[in-house]
Amino acid sequence: MLSFKKIALLALMILNFLHADVEEAVNLYGEEKYDKAYQKFNQYCEDKDGKACNYLGLMYYYGKGVDKDVDFAVSSLQKSCNRDNPMGCYNLAKLSKEPDSFKLESNKAYDLYKVGCDKNRDDGASCYGLADMFYYGDGFKKNRQNAYNYYKKSCDNKNAMGCFKVANMKEIGEGTYIDKLGAIKFYANACDANVARACHKLGVKHAYGDGVKKDIKKAVSYFHKSCSLGIENSCISYSNLNGHK
């Protein structure tokens, strides 16, 4: 008869194999091999894996490798959320905000974002969703201080757009005090993560000495990066300044 310790070890081995197979399916999804990814996600979702259910929901919502089926997408994302996968909760709330999508009550979307934000397991995406709700007054009165706090928490959890929003708000004292030097720091965090607008902001600030010492060489570097990320105005600024660094 197997001991409790051996049973626990066997269960852990099975769980590790399942996680490895789900990651393989995620890689197939990223490679746009949707038919193969679907087979695995469908199987593992039936085996109660929340991450698989999340991806299955996205496949049905966007019609990737399967016929678009919003009802089935919602059902799969709900299973993911119920199985302790915060990204399922996040995507359920986020997709409900898209034009011509399924609708959720604002308080339901808030609750779904709160799950992921409180658990800090979705790279700050849910905290960013909460921040947007407070910033734009989605379902309740605008509260820029709450918005700032959630953008900051999002940034702390490695969400680059959260860092960009924190920088914006610090720069003009929205929801917090004016802190131009602090704004530079958060713009830099966002730029390091390839947020093009953050790189452009840093270029402008170094070009004019706004909140930081004027440094044309740094301005050119930031404009060059922003240009490479698709900001046309940065390309113009890079061209104009490149000969003067």
CORLINVEN-V115786 format. One record per backbone hydrogen bond with DSSP energy under -0.5 kcal/mol. CO is the residue of the C=O (numbers start at 1). NH is the residue of the N-H. E is the energy in kcal/mol with one decimal. If there is no record, write none. Layout:
[[CO | NH | E] [CO | NH | E]]
This chain:
[[3 | 7 | -2.3] [4 | 8 | -2.4] [5 | 9 | -2.1] [6 | 10 | -2.4] [7 | 11 | -2.5] [8 | 12 | -2.1] [9 | 13 | -2.1] [10 | 14 | -2.3] [11 | 15 | -2.3] [12 | 16 | -2.4] [13 | 17 | -2.2] [14 | 18 | -2.2] [15 | 19 | -2.6] [16 | 20 | -2.2] [17 | 21 | -2.1] [18 | 22 | -2.4] [19 | 23 | -2.4] [20 | 24 | -1.8] [21 | 25 | -1.9] [22 | 26 | -2.3] [23 | 27 | -2.2] [24 | 28 | -2.0] [25 | 29 | -2.2] [26 | 30 | -2.4] [27 | 31 | -1.6] [28 | 33 | -2.9] [29 | 32 | -1.6] [32 | 34 | -1.3] [33 | 37 | -2.2] [34 | 38 | -3.0] [35 | 39 | -1.7] [36 | 40 | -1.5] [37 | 41 | -3.0] [38 | 42 | -3.0] [39 | 43 | -1.7] [40 | 44 | -2.9] [41 | 45 | -2.5] [42 | 46 | -1.7] [43 | 47 | -1.1] [44 | 49 | -2.3] [45 | 48 | -1.8] [48 | 50 | -0.7] [49 | 53 | -1.9] [50 | 54 | -1.8] [51 | 55 | -1.9] [52 | 56 | -2.4] [53 | 57 | -2.3] [54 | 58 | -1.9] [55 | 59 | -2.3] [56 | 60 | -2.1] [57 | 61 | -2.3] [58 | 62 | -2.5] [59 | 63 | -1.0] [59 | 64 | -2.1] [60 | 69 | -2.1] [63 | 65 | -0.9] [69 | 73 | -2.3] [70 | 74 | -2.7] [71 | 75 | -2.2] [72 | 76 | -2.4] [73 | 77 | -2.6] [74 | 78 | -2.4] [75 | 79 | -1.9] [76 | 80 | -2.3] [77 | 81 | -2.5] [78 | 82 | -2.6] [79 | 83 | -1.5] [80 | 85 | -1.7] [81 | 84 | -1.3] [84 | 86 | -0.6] [85 | 88 | -1.4] [85 | 89 | -1.2] [86 | 90 | -2.8] [87 | 91 | -2.8] [88 | 92 | -1.9] [89 | 93 | -2.0] [90 | 94 | -3.2] [91 | 95 | -2.7] [92 | 96 | -0.9] [94 | 97 | -1.6] [95 | 98 | -1.3] [98 | 101 | -1.4] [105 | 108 | -0.7] [105 | 109 | -2.2] [106 | 110 | -2.6] [107 | 111 | -2.0] [108 | 112 | -2.2] [109 | 113 | -2.6] [110 | 114 | -2.4] [111 | 115 | -1.6] [112 | 116 | -1.3] [113 | 117 | -2.5] [114 | 118 | -2.7] [115 | 119 | -1.4] [116 | 120 | -1.1] [116 | 121 | -1.0] [122 | 125 | -1.8] [124 | 128 | -2.0] [125 | 129 | -2.0] [126 | 130 | -2.3] [127 | 131 | -2.4] [128 | 132 | -2.4] [129 | 133 | -1.7] [130 | 134 | -2.1] [131 | 135 | -3.0] [132 | 136 | -2.7] [133 | 137 | -0.9] [133 | 138 | -2.2] [134 | 143 | -2.2] [137 | 139 | -1.3] [143 | 147 | -2.3] [144 | 148 | -2.6] [145 | 149 | -2.3] [146 | 150 | -2.2] [147 | 151 | -2.7] [148 | 152 | -2.6] [149 | 153 | -2.0] [150 | 154 | -2.5] [151 | 155 | -2.6] [152 | 156 | -2.7] [153 | 157 | -1.2] [154 | 159 | -1.9] [155 | 158 | -2.0] [158 | 160 | -0.8] [159 | 163 | -1.6] [160 | 164 | -2.0] [161 | 165 | -2.2] [162 | 166 | -2.2] [163 | 167 | -2.3] [164 | 168 | -2.3] [165 | 169 | -2.4] [166 | 170 | -2.6] [167 | 171 | -2.3] [168 | 172 | -1.3] [169 | 173 | -1.1] [169 | 174 | -2.4] [170 | 179 | -2.3] [173 | 175 | -0.7] [179 | 183 | -2.3] [180 | 184 | -1.8] [181 | 185 | -1.5] [182 | 186 | -1.8] [183 | 187 | -2.7] [184 | 188 | -2.4] [185 | 189 | -1.9] [186 | 190 | -2.2] [187 | 191 | -2.8] [188 | 192 | -2.5] [189 | 193 | -0.9] [190 | 195 | -2.1] [191 | 194 | -2.3] [194 | 196 | -1.0] [195 | 198 | -0.7] [195 | 199 | -1.6] [196 | 200 | -2.2] [197 | 201 | -2.3] [198 | 202 | -2.1] [199 | 203 | -2.1] [200 | 204 | -2.4] [201 | 205 | -2.6] [202 | 206 | -2.4] [203 | 207 | -1.9] [204 | 208 | -1.9] [205 | 209 | -1.4] [205 | 210 | -1.9] [206 | 215 | -2.5] [209 | 211 | -1.0] [215 | 219 | -2.4] [216 | 220 | -2.8] [217 | 221 | -1.8] [218 | 222 | -2.6] [219 | 223 | -2.8] [220 | 224 | -2.4] [221 | 225 | -2.0] [222 | 226 | -2.7] [223 | 227 | -2.8] [224 | 228 | -2.2] [225 | 229 | -1.1] [226 | 231 | -2.1] [227 | 230 | -1.7] [230 | 232 | -0.8] [231 | 235 | -1.3] [232 | 236 | -1.8] [233 | 237 | -2.4] [234 | 238 | -2.9] [235 | 239 | -2.2] [236 | 240 | -2.3] [237 | 241 | -2.4] [238 | 242 | -2.2] [241 | 244 | -2.7] [242 | 245 | -0.6]]
